[in-house]
Amino acid sequence: MSVGSEQHGCERTELVSLYVLHALPSSEIDSLETHLTSCLECQRELESLRPVVDALASSPAEILRPSDSMWGRLMERVAGEPGGELEPPEIARWREAAWEDVAPGISCKLVATDAERDRVSMLVRLAPGTAYPPHSHAGVEELFLLDGELWIEDRKLCPGDYNRAEPGTADKRVWSETGCTCVLITSPSDVIS
């Protein structure tokens, strides 16, 4: 490096920040890595940036997420520039499903639907003394009991127990003396008798 370039700094130093953020175009990485082996100024820049990037990477996401007011100011600023009409992005927010009474003493809360696989995941609650209607399984049915007791035919399930039923099988008697809550993953095409 010549004396003149030391006074003005290395012209490639600004690329170091992109490099450390993994934002440098891949076509320039090899060239910069070669340059880093011989440029002390760029080496110092790299070493000074690494702790900052590491600290940011380990920060909780909510700290790094801009506030609504900052997003608003940014949108106003972008919209004020030529060709800057900008709509704020639609933010998908998780909305928990409500419990629905589907039959006397039976409530369900839909958690997920997979139409391609013909599967639904739900929480199911049976009130004490309630029987689930007899049904045939169109697909694999998986049940995990969270609380209470549940009888499936002559098998008594307790909290933490798992039951799997294969397609084409049927449950004639499912009931709970105590009331129960379970996770049920099944086909919405099951046939209720």
N, C-alpha and C positions, 0 to 999 in steps of 0.2 A: 504494500500500500504506500502510495506516495504521500509526501507531507501535505500537499494540497487536498487530497481526499480525506486526511485525518481531520482537517479543520472543518470540512463540510459534512463529515460523517460518511459512512458507507451507503451507497445508493440502494443497496439490497436489504438494509436493516428493516425497512418497512415490510418486507416479505416474511420476516421472522415471525411476526404476530400472526399472520395468516397460517404459517407453517405449524405453530404451536396449537392453533385452534382447529387444525385439520381442515382448513378452508383454502389452502393453496392448491391451485389446479394440479392435477397429477402429472401433467406434462412438465411442471417446473420443480417438482420435488427433488429429483436426482441432482439437478444443477445446483439447487440451494444447499443440499446436504454436502455436496463436494465443496462448495464455497465456505460452508461453516467450518470445515477442517482447517482453513487457513486464515479466516477473518476473526480476529479477537473481538472487534466491536460487535459483530453479529453473534458470536458466542456469548458475550456478556448480556446482550439483549435476550437471547434465548434463556439463559439462566435466570434472569430477572423476571421473565414472564411465566416460567413454569410453575412457581408457587401460587401465582394468581389464578392460573387456569386450573390447577389442582384444587384450590380452595373453592372455586366456582363449581367445579364438577362434583364436589362432595356436599354442596349446599342443598338443603331441601328445595324442591321445585317451587313451593309457594313463595319462597323468598325471592326467587328469580323471576316469577311471573309478574308482569307489569300490572299495576292497579287499573281499575276501570277508568279512573280519571286520566291516567297517562295514555291509555288507549284512545280515549276521547280526544285529547289534545293532539295526538299523532294523526288521527283521522281528519281533524280540522286542518292540520298543516298540510297533509297530503292532498286533501280536497282543494286547498287554496292554490296549489301549483297548477300550471297549465296541463290540461288533460287529467286533472287529479280527482275526478269524481270517483269516490270510493265508498262502497257499502261495507259496514262492519261485518265481520264474518259471523255466521250463525254458530253459536256455541252450543254443542250438544250437551245437555245436562242429564244426569241420571235421575230418573223419576221412578221411585219405587212403586210397584204395583200395589193396589189396595187388596185387602182380603175381600173375597166375594163369597156370599152364601150360595152354594150351587144345589143344595138339597137340604132338607131339615137335618140339622146337626152336623152338616159337612160344609167346611169353608176351605177355599183354595186361594193361593196367591201365586200367580204365574210369574216365574223368574226368567225363563228363556224359552224361545221357540226356534226350532231348526226344521223348517219346512222341507229342505232337501232330504233330510234323513227321517222325516215324519216322526219327530221327537219333540216333547215338551218337558220342561223341568219346572216343578212347582213345589210349594209347601202345601201340605194338606193337614187340616185339623178335623178330628172327629170329636164331637161332644161326648161326654160319658153316656154309655148305653146305646151308642149309634152304630148301625151296620152300614157298610159300603155295599152298594148293589152288586150282585153277581155279574161277572164280566169275563170276556175272552180277550186274550192279549194278541194284538195285531203285530207287535214287535216285542223286543226285550223290555221287560219292566224291571226297574231297579228301585228298591225302597230302602231308605235308611231312617230308622226310628230315632227321633230326637228326644222325646219325652213321653211319659205314659206307657201304657201297655197296648199291644195290638195283637189280635188273633187272626191268623190266616189259616183257614181250615182248622187243623188240630195243633198248629204250631204257635206258641206264645212268644211274641217278640218283646224285648225290653229295651230301654234306651241304649243306643250304640249298636243294636243288632241290624243286620243287613239281610234283605231277601231279594232273590233274583228269580224272575219267571220268564220262561222262554216263549217265543212266538208260537201261537197255536194252543197254548195251555189256557186253562180257565181257573178262576177263583170263584167258588160257589158261596163261601161264607168268609167274610172279612168284617170284624167288629171290634169294638173297644168298650170294655166295662168301665175303665177309668177315664177315658178320653185320652187323646194322644195327638202329637204333632210329628209329621214325618216329611222327609224330602222324597219326592216321587219323580222319577224320570221314566217316561212311558211314551207310548204312541197315542196321538189324539184320535187315531182310528180304531182304538179298542171298542169292542162291541159290548154295550151294557145290556144285560138280559132283562 
